Amino acid sequence: MTRNDIGREDLPRFPDPYWKDFIQLPTFPALQEDLKVDVVIIGGGITGITAAYLLVKEGLKVALLEANRLVNGTTGHTTAKITAQHDLIYDELISHMGQTKARLYYEANSEALQFIKQTVSEHQINCDFSQQDAYIYATTKEYAHKLEQEYSAYQQLRIPGELVNDIPFDINIHNALSMKDQAQFHPLAYLDKLVQLIVENGGLIFENSMAIDLEEGDQPTVITREGQRVTANYVLSCSHFPFYDGMGFYFTRLQAQRSYVIAIKTKKEFPGGMYISADQPTRSLRSVSMNGEDLVLIGGDGHKTGQGKDTLEHYKALEAFAHEVFDVKEILYRWSTQDLVTLDKVPYIGEITANHHNVLVATGYRKWGMTNSTAAAQLLRDMVLKRDNPFLELYRPSRFYINPSLREFFAVNLDVAKHLISGKLEVPDRKIEDLADGEGCVVLYNGERAGAYKNEKGQLFVVDTTCTHLGCETEWNHGDRTWDCPCHGSRFSHTGEVLEGPAELPLKRLH
């Protein structure tokens, strides 16, 4: 099976990212018995793995629970840019949070970059770590002006950067803003070494062990879907969406967004650097190495999960961009990813609520997870060890800024209400017998709304489209062949199994 044509219907349902073709992390058993540890970590992505690595180094007994396989979520589907240049963010942070906290955000992410660099050097990790300058570029006058404002923010915050007039691609730009000495790497190769070090230092790792509830107390207890119990002094919720809300109503303060990536082979050598457009739709560029040859990762085309046009069109848009800018030899990979955005665009890291001092959370990285996750792991470690950390107040989850938080709170939840109501009122105009092989859609089934998918062999799968989180109606994701919730971002396979939370229970099978 080739991957040359993104529009083909016979592409894999869940195509693996480039990273997974070149590294295979070890497997771990499911949790089979009750445990008592110092710290239990929920989530086997870069945040959870880095936090476990830091805590076992301090001599603590740590158990890490992953609902599926390690790095199978957002971490395994990243573009892996290690940078403090997070789109147009610093001018906005100065306006809403003040110059001091804007500078702290830069310092937290810059220190995270240095931590990764030092860890790679200390353990001699072969993960293609390389220093690169990062660029945001503008293709319109409107965003050229915004880049000028962002450059002014760089100067106020003493961020090394430069406003330039061109980048080394056939893209008509007005200007571009650089941030010097950033980096990129192979995230799974990096984390593979950290996992090895966790195990060598006595850390416990369990896969296929979904945490679904928590009993509060001086020593909280995590309860898994199979009924096992893990009691600890601290619980760290490092899953994509917090597995436990603590009455913090995180689903009202987080917005799920999807984005897309293709990996292409070109006839010309990639000129170096990492690039992202300021304009929409986003276009992100970086290189990776495969068998001594450069590939280019092209990402972007983000949108709210479960909303918008046919998701296959996003892959086609990236393919069209690739042919406009590069002399494309072959398209080798395609994948999609999902991340969460907070009300003020700064992650929530710290006590899950003011009343839960021993239940800590890290979420909402806004697609900039390599540095934000590392900063989160360092902050969580310091909170467990009761050490001072200069970024505690910056990331505190209970913070609330009247502007923009209030505006975004109403916008997010009005959008949820709109999709909740519209989904219930929708009367499907298609029937199961209308489906072609390889097609999925919402259908009328026994007089009710249902989701149907017929695979290439003609095998039929029918599910109740009602999301098991809060009852919104899921929509068919053609590009990835999944059922996606437009309200809070839960995703389900074509058979109804949970792929991403906050939902914990599968969709009901109807046929």
N, C-alpha and C positions, 0 to 999 in steps of 0.2 A: 504493500500500500504506500503510495507516495503522498507527499504533503505539498506538492507544487501549487495546487489550486485551492485557495482558501474557500472558494464558493462551492466546492464539491460536497455532495450530501453524504459520501461514504467516509468522510474523515472520522477519526475516533470520537466517541461521545465525550470522553474526558481526556483530551490529549495532555500528556505529561509535559511539564516545562523542560526547557533545555537542561536545567540543573540536575534533574533526576536521571538523565542518561549517562552521567559521568560519576556519580557517587551513590552508593547504597548504604544508608545508615543501618546499624544493627537493629534486629528486632528484639522486642521484650515481651514477656508474658503479661497476660491480664492479671489484675489483682484478684487473689483467691481467698484471702483471709483478712481479718481485722488487723490494723496496725496502730502503733503509737509512736510518733516521731516528734522532733522539735518543730519542723516546718513541713507542711504539705503544700505543694504547688500544683495548680490546676492549669494545664495547657502546655503542650510540648512544642511550642514555636520558639523563636529566638529569645523572647522575654523570659519564658519559663526555664529554658535551658541555661541561659546566661545567669539568671538568679540562682538556680541550683548549683551551678559551677562556683559562683561567688560564696554561697553559704556553706558548701561542703569544705571549701578552703579554710573557712573559719572554724571548722570542727563540729558543725551542727549535723544532726541526723535529719536527712531530707528525703521525702518521697515525692516523686513527680508523677502525676496521673494525666494521661492523654486519652481522649475519647476515641481516637482512631489510631493513626500512625504518627510518629514524630514528624514535625515540619510538613505535614500533609495539607495545612491550611494556607493562610496568607504568606507565611515565611517561605514556603516552598514555591510560591508563585510570584515572588517579587522580581523587580528588575535590579535589586541589590546595589543601589547607589548609596554610598556612605557619605552623607553630606549634610551640612547645616543650612544649605540653600533649599528651602522648602517652598518653591513657587514664590509668589509675591506675598510675603508674610510680615516683614519687619516694619514697614510703614504702618500697616494695619495694627500690629501689636502696640506700637508706640501710641497710636490714636486711642486704643481701647483699654490698654493696661498700663501705659506709661513707659518711659524710656528705661527705667531700672529693670522691669520685668522682661522687656524686649531683649535687653542685653543678657539677662539670665537665660533666656531661651536659647540664644546663640551659644552661650558658654556651655550649657548642658549638652547640646548636640555636638559642639566641637570637642568637648572632653570625651564624649562617647566615641567619636571618631578616633581620638588618640588612644583610648582604651583598646579598641579593636586592633589598631596598628601595633600597640605594645604586646597584646596577647598573641598576635600572629608571629611577632618576632621572638617572644619568649619561648613559645612552644614549637617554633619552626614549622608553622602550619602551611602546607602547600595548597593555597586557596586562591591563587591568581590575584592576590592583593596588589593594587597599583594605585599610585597617587595620580589624580586627574584634576584639572580645573573644571569647575561646573559653570554652565551658562544658562541664563534665561534669555530668550530672544523674542522680539516683538515683530509681528508682520503687519500691524496697523498703526496709524498715528495715535489712536486712543491708548493702545497698550505701550507704545513708545513713551508717551507721557507718564504712564504709570511706572515704567522702568526708571525714568528719571527721578520720580518720587522715591522709588525703592533705593536707588543709589544714594539719594540724600539721607535716607534712613541708615544705610550702611555707614555713611560718614559720621552721622551722629553717634552710632553705636561702636565705632572704631572697628568695623568689619573690613578686612582686606578685600577689595574688589575694584573693578574697573568697568567703565562704560565704553563699549567699542561699537564700531559701525558694521562689522561683518563677521560671519562665521564660515568655516570651510566647507560649505555645502551649497548646492544649487537651490537656495531658498531666498526669496526676495524679502529681506528684513529691513527695518528702520534702525534698530539698535539692539544691543545685547549687553547683559550685565553679568560679569564674571565673579566667581568666588574662588579664590586661589587654594591650591593644595587640599582638595577634597580627595575622595577615593572610591574605588569599586572593588568587588571581590566575588568569589563563588561562595554563596552563603552556606550551602550544604556541606561543602568541604570544611569550612570553618567550624560549623556546629558539630560535625562528625568528631572532630578532635575534642571539643568541649564535652560531648557525651562520654567519650572514652575517659576523660579526666574525672567526670562525675562518678562513674562506676568505680574507677581506681581508688577514689577517696571515700568509698562506702555509700554513695548515694543510691537510692532505689528508684528505678524507672519502671512504670507499668503502662502498657499500651492497651487499646480497646477496653478502657476503664473509664466510662463516662460518669463524671460527678453530676448529680442532679439536685442535691439538697444539702443543707447545712444546719446542724443543731448548734445554736449559739451558746456562749458561756465562756468562762475563764480559759477553758481548753476546748475550743470548738471542734466539732466532729463533722467531717465530710462524709456523705453517704453516696455510694455509687448506684448506678441503675440496677446492678445485680445484688445489691444489699450489703456489700462490704462497707466497713466503717473505718475511717482513718482519723484518729484524734491527734491534735497537735497544739502547740502553744500559739502558732500563727498559721493562718491560711492565706495563701497568695493566689488570687484569681488572675491568671495570666492568659486565659483563653481569649479568643477573638472577641466574643461578647461575654460579659460577666455571667458565669454559670449560676451565680446567686446575686440577687439584687439588693438584699438587705433593706427593702422598702425605700431604696434610693431612686426608684423609677428610672433606671438608666435607659430603658427603652423609649422614654419621652425626651431624652437629652442626647441621643446618638442617632445619626443618620447613616444608613448603609449605602455605599456606592461601589459599583463595579467598574473595572477598566480592563483593557485588553492588550495583549502583547503578541507580536510575531517576531520570529528570528529568521533573518535572511542572509544568504551568501551573495556577496557582490563581486564585481570584476575589479574594482579599485580598492586600494588599501584604506581602511578607516583612519582619519587624520588624528585621532585621539580626542580626549575630552568627553564630558557628559553634557547633554543638552536637553532643554525642555522649553516648550513654547509658553509664552504668557497668555496668548490668545486661546480661544476655544474654537474647535475641539482641541484638546491637548495633544501634543506630539512630543514624545520622549525618545532620546537616542543615546545609546552607549554601545560599546563593543564587548564581545566575549571571544575567547579563543577555543577552537575545536580542531584537534589534530594539527596544531601549528598554524591554523588558518583563522583569520578574523571572521566572525559573524557580527551582524548588527541587530541589536534588539530595538524594535520600534514599538512604543507603547502609547496608550492614551485612549481617547474616545470614551471617557468616563460618563456615567449616568447613574441615577438612583436605581437601586436594585429593584427588579420587577416592573420597571416603568420604561416607557419610551418605545422606540421602533424595534423591529425584528433584530435580535441580538446578533445574528449572522452578518447583518449589515455593518456592524462595527469592525469585524475582521476584514470585510471587503474594503472599508474605508482606509484601514491601515495598509492593506495591500496596494491600493491605488496611490497612496502617499509614497510608499516604497518605490513604485515605478516612476513617479514624478521626480524623485530626488536622487535615486541610485540606479546604477546599471545592474539590475537584479539578475543573478544567475539562477537562484533557487530559493524557495521558501521552505524552510526545514521544520519549523515548530510554530505552534500557535497555542495560546492558553489565555485564560482570564483569571482575574483575582478580585477580591473584595476587601474593603476596609471601612472603618467607621470614622465618622467626623463628629467632633463635639460641637457644642453651641458656639464656642469662641475660637475653635480650631486648634486649641492647645490640649494635649492628652489629659485624661483623668488618671492620676497616679497617686495612690495613698490610701487612707482609711476609706472603706467603701461607703460608710456614712459616719457622721460624728459620734455615733453611739457604738461603733464597732472598731475598737482600737486594735484588735488582733485579727481582723479580716481586711486584707489589703487588696487593692485592685489596680490593674494597669490596662488601659484601653483607649481607643480613639486616636490612632496615630496619623490619620489623614493621608495615608499612602506614603508616609515617610518613616517607615518602621525600623530601618536598620539602626539609625542613631537614637530615635525616640525609645525604642525597645531596650537598647543598651543603657540609656540614661535611666529608664524605668527600673531595670534590674539593679542598678547601683543604688537608687533611692530606696527600693524595697529592702535591699540588704541592710542599709543604714537604719531604716525604721525597725527592722527586726532586732538589730544589735543596739538600738537606742543611741545611735550616733547622730551628731549634727549633720545636716545636709543643706547646702545653700538653696536648693531647688524645691524644698518642701512646700512652701507657700505658692510658688508658681504653678505647680501641678495639682494642688489639693483639689480633690473631686467636688467638695462642697462649695467651691467658689461660685460666684454668680455676678457677672457684670451686666448692669442694666442695658447697656448697649455694647455689644450686639446680642448678648445672651437672650434677653427678653424677646427681641424681634425674631431670632432664630427659633426659640422655643415655640412661639405661636405658629411660625411658618411650618416647622416640622410636624407639629401635631394637627394643624389644619389639613396638611397633606395626607396624614394618616387617616383622618376622619373622612376625607373625600374618597380615598380609595376603599375604605371599609364599606362606605355606603354604596359606591358605584359597583363594587364587586357583588354585593348582595342583590342589587337591582338588575344586573346584567342578565339578559335572556340569550343564551347561546343560539346561533343560527346554523350550527353545524352538527352533524350526527356522526357516530362512530363509523358507519359504513362509508362516509365521505373520505376517510383517511387513506392516503397513499402509504406505501411502505416507507419507513424512515421519517414519518411525519407525526407531530404531536400538536394538540390544540385543546382549547376548552370546547366541550360538546354538551349537548342535551342528552342525558342518560336517565331513563325511567322518570322523565319529567323534571329532573333536577340538574343543576350545574355540576359538571364533573370534568376531570382531566383525562384525556386519552392519548396514548402513544403507541404506535405500531412500528416495531423495528423492521430492519431490512428483510428479515425472514417472514414477516407477516404476523409475528407474535404480538398480541394485544395486551396492554397494561392500562387499567382504568383505576383512578384514584379519586377520592373526595378532595377537591381543591381547597377546602377550608384549612388554613394554617392552624396548627395545633398550639400556637403561642397565644394569640389573642383573637383569633377568628377571622382575620382578613382572608380574602380569596387570592390564592396564588395564581401566577401567570406563567405560561410556557416560555422557557428560554430556549429558542431554536439553536443558538450558537453552541450551547453546552449541553442541551437536552436535559434540562432540569426544570423543576417547578420552583419559582422564586416568589417570595412574598414582597409586595410593594410597600408594605407598612413598616416592617422592622428588619427586613433583610434575611429572614430564614430561607434556607434553600433545601430542596429535597430532590432525590434521584427520581428517575422515571418510574421506579417501583414504590416511591413514597418514603424511602429511608432518609433520615436527617443527614444533610451534608454540612450545614452551617446553622448555628443558633441565631436567636435565642430559643427557638423551639427545641424541645427535648424528645417529643414523641413523634413517630412517623405519621404521614398522611394515611388515612384509612383506605385499604385496598377494596375496590368494588368489583373487580372482575379478575 
